Amino acid sequence: MSLGSRLKEARISKHLTQKDLGTLAGVTGAAVSNYEKGISSPNEEILIRLMSVLNVDANYLYADDMEAFRGAAFLSPDEERLISLYRSLNATGQQMAYTTIESYTANPALIEKGEIGIS
């Protein structure tokens, strides 16, 4: 996935139109469209505002570029799915998910050595 496609994915997960995101980040909807299509790239200041509005970080937006340096995937598909689901929640839902996971990981009987997948 490119920066543009990850930007689009994050925007859609927040139920924002290109115009909405542009307004919140201080650019036009057309500029957002160009970023998503890879026609242009946001400068550093705009990129920071986009990340703030979308509640994502550079690791998310540039994961594929970083992957080239790592040589192998650093998140499994299950981990990516969990992160995507977590990001789709509002702040209350995210806190509930965090608290639930934290309570499960405090129980040694529930901790496996990577043997259980997510369905």
Long-range contacts (C-beta under 8 A, 24 or more apart in sequence): 1-63, 1-64, 2-38, 2-64, 3-35, 3-38, 3-41, 3-61, 3-62, 3-65, 4-35, 4-36, 4-37, 4-38, 5-36, 6-56, 6-60, 6-61, 6-63, 6-64, 7-32, 7-35, 7-36, 7-50, 7-54, 7-61, 8-36, 10-54, 10-56, 10-60, 10-61, 10-87, 11-36, 11-54, 13-84, 13-87, 13-88, 14-53, 14-54, 14-55, 16-53, 21-50, 21-53, 21-54, 24-49, 24-53, 25-49, 25-50, 25-53, 55-87, 56-87, 78-117, 78-118, 81-118, 82-118
